[in-house]
Amino acid sequence: AQKVTQAQTEISVVEKEDVTLDCVYETRDTTYYLFWYKQPPSGELVFLIRRNSFDEQNEISGRYSWNFQKSTSSFNFTITASQVVDSAVYFCALTSYSSASKIIFGSGTRLSIRP
Amino acid sequence: DGGITQSPKYLFRKEGQNVTLSCEQNLNHDAMYWYRQDPGQGLRLIYYSQIVNDFQKGDIAEGYSVSREKKESFPLTVTSAQKNPTAFYLCASSPDRLQTGNTIYFGEGSWLTVV
């Protein structure tokens, strides 16, 4: 079965704090792809990152970083020095051969950054 | 600019009426998708199309219909048979099939309210 779990429904932090959004996935496929999307209040889902299952290198992009650990089936997302503009709902997602033409989304984490 | 354009952004419909949501992409993507998102919820797949003149039902296709007569266009009709159509609708596209690791990109969404 394909599944993505984002256990944190809502997180609220004060601006400039670091925050980590958790993502745990399940798949039997050895080749799979993981994604993070940001959904600001306007509604559009904005693509942030794609990682394939053979690349466990962590990635950093400005204040954003991602930690991929196959041993724990996790793909966590950290925002360093958070800003109010980071307030949004963040979705983790999975695709693989078994998911066919579907992308499996987690239920999302609503992040609120307080000034 | 390249992207996915959805229209209208906001739409009000009377019960018993059909309504069509437009989705156009100029990314030259083969695959297109329609998702529904209810407040505070994740995304659910309505229909998808991997090639012109072909489309498949997703998880919640009842009460919806689509067509794919042109590569760049994938309109969604919400019919009167859809019992609870008030929701946020997202159109998306990907270069090719998702199971081969393609990234899916989203439009800005359309808010449909039944009055």
Interface residues (C-beta under 8 A of the other chain):
Chain A: T31 Y33 F35 Y37 S42 G43 E44 L45 V46 F47 R50 N52 F91 T95 S96 Y97 S98 S99 A100 S101 K102 I103 F105 G106 S107 G108
Chain B: A31 Q41 G42 L43 L45 Y48 Q50 Q56 G58 F88 L90 A92 R97 L98 Q99 G101 N102 T103 I104 Y105 F106 G107 E108 G109 W111
